Amino acid sequence: MKDESSKEEILVNVTPREVRAALLENGVLQEVFIERAARRGLIGNLYKGQVSRVLPGMQAAFVDIGLDRTGFLHASDIDKGNGGPSPLAREEAGLPEVGPGEEPPVAPGEATRTTPDIRGLVREGEELLVQVVKDPIGNKGARLTTFVTLPSRYLVYLPNGTGVGVSARIEDEGERERLRGLVEAILAEDGQGGGLIVRTAAEGSGRDALAADLKFLRKLWAVVQEQCRKVPVKALVHEDLPLPLRLLRDLVTNEVELIQVDSEPDFHKMQQFARTFLPDIESKIQLYARQRPIFDLHGVEEEIARALDRTIPLKSGGHVVFDQTEAMTTVDVNTGGYVGRRNLEETIFRTNLEAAVTIARQLRLRNLGGIIIIDFIDMEEEEHRRRVMQVLEQSMQKDHARHHILPMSPLGLVEMTRKRTRESLQHILCEDCPNCGGRGFVMTTATVCFEIFREILRQHRQFKFDELLVLAHHDVIEMLLTDESKALAEMEAQTGKRIRLQPESLYLRDQFDVVLI
């Protein structure tokens, strides 16, 4: 159910090589979108690819689309004229969900179709028109599909599909049937085939707006087909809109009251795009011309910086700890200094309630995906468990990413999944620490000292030398001269050689060299 009091605002910050957008709800940052010129997202892009390798054991193929890494194409995402789109294409490309009992547009017989063997679908060297449904993440290439989907403001066009599906986010049954009837009538009059999904933004739209959307999508598909014939293999056929225009197409709902952009050229582009395709939102777009940086409004910059921290404090005094790994993300809730006013159970319950709201917001803001394990503080009362789960589910309702939350376990653990289509905020803005290599910790100064002693003995047993020079971080050298001075003297006695120490300002704390002289 929609919160009628919820008011949203979008801020767009443009610099020569980067565009950032912030979605705020009642003045609080909810999501951040970042697009860099050297690293634009690929979701929605169409490529003329070539199958480079077929893997029967995985029921998949690798497809060369001209990027650094080949894309991954599963057998279930290969359309051989049977309709579409695949579930992955709908969910991962950020397209509307189709709710329980709602059949997506499909070709006759598709519902009972089983996935055929990959070797009967593609062969090495074959050329395919493929669409990216998941950006390359880490060392994995892009996830691909041949079920092409072309989104517009109100509709998603499926060139090879049939029928009409309706977004599950449109909850009013009467409105769902009205939209379905309108779109089915428009398709029948059009007579050109294809399937359509009615997007959430279409709620309340009239026949003319929907018909205009379909007309635009027909033209776009014709352009894509012509471009596919012209371009060489392993080349881009169609690129999705840049971030400022995608925001207008995909994010602007009736709840968005204002869209501010701090670049005059992009402001005019957004106005022109809205004037052509979305005339109802043109008045919401404003040029931000004040001296104060736009992301300083509502503390957006501070919120982004805070979203990179491992620990998020709660107003009550507790805190939530996020640990992101390759396999999953774990979230740990702690009471911290919060002691409550009544008893321990009440303290735990209040902390978990506040944490549930914070976790839902941080998952969106950090764009964390895949498997997520939330470790709430263990609660004894069943009603408290039920209430915490209810708050978590309610707080996740506005999340654009598809997610699934399992019931709380007896240990207070909540398992959930959230669709990962693009890299997390941390992976976009940060890289592994060159000191710890991403481990999150470094060896203590004492540990490095003992490593040096072992290396000295190793060198003493293998080589002849007159003296030794130890090069290390200044903290290590200081410990060798103070706390470990006795051990150093014993080492000189054991080797019968003089050991000289030299601090190196450019060395990391766990970096050292033992030089034979």
N, C-alpha and C positions, 0 to 999 in steps of 0.2 A: 504494500500500500504506500502511496506517495505521501510524503510529508508536505502539506500545503504551506507550512511556514518556511520551508527551505528555499533560500534564495541563493542563486549561484552567480559567479562572476568569473570571467576568463581574462587573464593578463598575458600579453604576448610581448616578449623581450627579444629584439632582433639585433644581432651584431654581424659583422661581415661574414663570419664563417660558422655562426651558430645561431639557431633559433630555439628559444625556450618558451614554454607555455605553462601557466599555472591555473588549475581549476580550484576555485575557492567556494566553499559552502558556508554561508553566514559568516564570511570573513575568515574562515579557517581553511588552510591549505589542505586539499585532499589528494590531488594528483599532480605530477610534474611530467611534462613531455619535452624531450630534448632531441633536436635534430642537428647534426653537424654536417657541413658540406662534404667533408672527407669520409663521412661514415653515415650516410643516410640509411634509414630503415628500408627494407626491401619488401615488407608485407604488402601484398596486392599487386606487385609488379608481375608482368608477363614476359617470359623469355622463350626464345626459340632454342630449345636445348637438344642435346644429343646424348643418347644412352651410352655411357662409357663402360658400364659393368652391370651384369645381372647376377643377383645373389639368390638362388633358389632356396637356400637354407633359411634366409631371412624374409623370403617372399617380398623382396624389394630390389630396387635398382638404383645405381648412382648415375646422376644426369649432369653432364657438363653444361653449365649455362654461362660460362665465361668469367666466373668469379674465381677467387683464390682456391676455394674448396668446392668439390662437386656437391650437388644437392642430393637429398635423400627422397626417393619416391617409393612409397609402399604400394603393394598390389591393390589394396582397398581404395587407394586414391587415384586409380587409373580408370579413366572413362573411355570405354570403347563404344560410345554411342548409346549407352544404357541410361543416360540421364544423370542428374546430380542435384545438389553438390554432395560430396562426402561429408560425414559428420565432422571430420577434422577440419575441412575447409570452412564450414560454417562457424565452428567454435573458435578455431585458432586465428582466423582472419579478422576477428572482432565483429562478425556479422551477427544479426539478431538471433537469439535462441528461439527454437520452436518448442512450445510448452507441452506438457503431458497431454496426450490425446490429440495433439496437432501434428498432422503428417506434413513434412516438408515437401516441396515440389519434387516429384520423382517421375520416372517413366514407368509405364505399365509393366508390372512384373518385377520391379526392382526390389520391392519389400521382401520377396522370397529368394532373391538372388544370393548365392554364396560366392565368396571371393575365389576366382579361378586361379590356377597356377600362374605365377609371374612369367614363366617361360612361354606361356601362350598369349601373354599380353604385350610384351615388348621384347625386342632383341637388340643386341649390341650394335651401335652405329645408327639406330633409328632416330629420326628427328621428331620431337614432340613440342607442342605448345604447352608450357607448364606455368603455373602460378605459385608464387611464394606464399605459404601460409604461416611460416615461422622463420624469424630471422636467424642467421648463423649465431650460435651462442657458444662461447668457449672454443673448443676444438671441433665442434660439430658444424657441418654445413647446413644450408637452408633446408627446411622441410618443404616439399613440393606437392602439388596436386595437378591433375589434368582436368579436374572439374572446375571450369572457369566460372567465376562469380564477379560481376561488375556492380558495385554499389553506387547509388545516387543518394539524394537527400531522403526520399521516402521509400524507395524500393531497392531491392537487390535483384539483378537480372541474371538468370541462369540460361545461357544460350542453348544448352543441350538438355534442359530439364522440362518438366511439364507441371501444370497445376499451380496452386497458390498456397503459400504458408503465411502465418501471421506471428509476429513477435510475441513471445510469452510475456513480455513486459507490459503489453497492453492488456490490462486485467479485466476491463469492463466487457462482459460477454456480448452485450448489444453492439458496442463499438467494433468488436472483433468481427461480428457477422456483417455489419455494415461495410467495413473495409474489404472483407473478403468478397462480398457481392459486387462492390464497385470494381475491384481489380479484375475479377473474373469476367465481368461485362466488358471492360476495356480490352482485355485479352481476346475475347471472342470477336469484337468488332475489328481489332487490329489484324487478326487472322494470320500472324506470322510465326506463331509457336513460341516455344521457350517457357521457362518457369519463372515465378516471381516470389520473393519473400517481402512482405510488408514490414517495414522497419518501425521502431517505436516512435520515431519522429512524425510518422504519418497520422498519429492519433488526432482526430478532429479535422483532417484534411478533406478537401472536396474533390470531385471528379476531375476537374480541370487540372489541378495540381498533380494528381497522380498520372493522368494521361500525358502531361508534359514531361514528367519524369521518364515514363516509358519511351516516349519519342526520343529523348536525349540518349537513353541507354541503347536503343536500336542503332542510332547513328554512331555511337562510340564503338559498338561491336563491329560495325562495318569497317570503321577505321582500323580497328585491331586486326581484322582479317586481312585487309589490304596491306598493312604494315608487315604482317607475318610473311606474306608472299615476297616482300621486297628485301627484308633484312637477311644477312647471312646467318648461318647456324652459329649457336653460342652467343647470340646477341640479344639485347633488350628490345622487346617489341612495344611494350606500353608501361609507362611509369606512373605510379599513383601520384596524387596531388601532393605538393609540398605541405609541410606541417600547418602553416596558418590557414590554408584553405581546407585541409582535412578537418581541422577543428570545427569550422563552420558546417561542414557536411555531416560530421559524425557526433559531435558533442553538444551542439546547441539545441536545447529543448526549451519548453515554455518556462522552465525554472531559471534559465539564464537571463538575467536582467541587463547585463552590461558586458561588452567585449572591448577591452582597451589594448591598443598596440602602440608601441613607442617608435615605430618606423613609418615615416610618411609614404615611401614607395609601397610598402606592404599594406599600409592602411588603404591606399587607393586600389590595390589589387583585391583586397578583401571586400571592399565596397563594390567593385565591379562584379566580382563573383557572386556576391549576395544579390546585387541588382538583377543579374541574369537568371540565377537559379533559385535564390532564396529571398525574394523581395520582402517577406514578412520580418526578416531579422536585420535588414540593412540599417534601420534606425538605432539598433543596439550597438553598432560598431563605432567606436570613438578613437580619435587620435590623442594619445597621451603626450603632451608637450611640456610638462613641468620639468624643472631642473632636477628634482629628486628622482633617482632611478626607480623605474616602475616596480621592480621586485623588492624595493624597500617598503612598499605598501603592504600592510597587514603582516610585516615581518617574514615575507616569503624567503628571502635569502637565509635568515636565521633558521627557518624551519627546514630548509634543504640541508644546511650544515648539520642540524640536529639529527636528520634522518640518516646521516652517515655514521653516527655514533652507535656503539654497541648497546649502550644502556640508555633507556628513556625513563626519566623520573615521572612519577605520578603525583598529582596534586596532594594526595593524602599522605605522602611520605614514602610510599612503596616505590618499586621500580620494575621495569620489564627489560629483559636481556634478550637481544636477537643475535643468533649465531647462524650465519649463512655458509653452507658448505656445498660441494658439488652435488651430493646426493639429496640433501634436504635442508630445510631451515628449521631450527629449533627455537622456541620462544619460552622463556622461563619467567614466571611471575614471582616476585618476592615482596614481603610486607615492608622490609626496610625498617625505618624508624616509626612506622605507623602502629600505634598501640590501641587505637579505638577508645570508645567511651564506655563500652559495656563489658564485653568478654572477648576471648580469643576467637571464637567462632564468628562473632559479628565482625571483628577486625578482618578476618580472612575473607568473609563474604563481601564486604565493602571494597576491599582491595581487588578482588577478582572481578567485581562489577566494573570498576573503573578501568581495570586492565583490559577487559573485553572490548570496550569502546576504543581504547588506545591501540590495541592490536589490529583491529579491523582497519583503522585509519592508516596505520603504519604499513600494513601489507600493500595497500593501494599506493601510498606515497613512495615506498621503497621499490614497488613493483616486484615483489617477491612471488615466485611461482614454483610449481612442482609440488612435492610433498612437504607439508608443514605440520610440525608437532608442537602443540601448545601445552605447556606444563603449568596448569593452574594450581594454586595452593589447595591441598586436599581439604574438602569440606565434608562434614559429617551429615548434615541435614540434606535430604533429597530435594526439598523445595529450593534450597540455595543453589544446588547443582542445576536444577531446571531453570531457575531465573537467570543464572549466568549464561547458560546456553542460549536462552531466548534473546538476551541482550547482544550476544555475539552474532547470532543470525540476523537480527534486526539491523545491526551496525554494518553488516556485509551486504545488505540489500542493494545499496547504490553502487556497488562495485561493478565496473563494466566488464571485468574479466570473469569468465565462467568459473565457478567454484562449487565444491561439494564438502559439506561438513558432516562428520560422523558423530554419533552420540559420545558423551564423555565416558571414559573408562572408570572403573572403580578407583584407580590411582589418581584420578583428576586429569588424565591426559586426553586431549582432543586431537584427533587426526583429521586433517583436511587436505584438499588439493586445490590449487589455483592455477589456471591455465597460464603457461609461460610462453608468450609469443615474441617478446623482445627482452633484451638484457635488462637486468635490474639497475636501479639508480647507482648502486655501489660499483657495478661493473662498468657503467658508462663513465662515471666521474673519477674512479680510482683505479689503481693498479697495486699489485702485491708489493709490499715493503721490500726494498733491496737488501735490508739488513736481515730480516727474519724469513724472507722468501714466502711470505703469506701465511706462515705458521701462527703468527700472532704473539710470539714470544722469542726471546733471545737468551743465550747462555749467560749465567751470572758471571760477574768478574772473577769470583773464586774458581768457578769451573774452568774458565779460560786459563787461569794461572796453572792449574793442575794439568791442563792439556799441554801447556808450554813445557812443564817439567817432563812429561812423558816424551815429548818430541826431542828434548835435549838428550835424554837417555837413549832414545832410538838412534840419534845421530852419533852419539858417543860410541855405540857398539858397532857401527858400520864404517865410520870414516875417521881419519886422523886429522887433527886440527890443533892450532895453538890456542885459540880462544873462540868464544861464541858471542854473537851480537843478536839480541832479541829486539825485534821491532814490533810494537803493539800499541793499542789505544792507551791514552794517558791514564785512564782509570785503572787499567791492568798494570801498567808500570808503577803507579802509585801503590797499589796493593802489594806488588812484589817487593817494594822498598820498605813497606811498613808491616802489615799483618803477616806477610809471607817472607819477611827478610831472613828469618831463621832457616826456613826451608830452602831458600835460595843459597844460603851459606853452606848448608848440607849438600846441596847439589854440586856446588863448586868443589867441595871436598871429595865427593864421590867420583867426579869426573877428572879431578886434578887440573881443571882448566878454569880460566877466568871467564866470568859471564858478564858482559856489558849490556846495559838496558838503554833503549832509545825510544821515546814516545813519538808516535806518528799521528799528526792531527787529522789526516785523511782516512785513517783506518777506522773501520767499524769496531764495535766493542769485542766481537768474537772473532776478529781477524788478526792474525799475527804471522810473523816469519822468524825462523831461526836460521841465522846466516853463519856459516863456518868461515873462520878467518885463519 
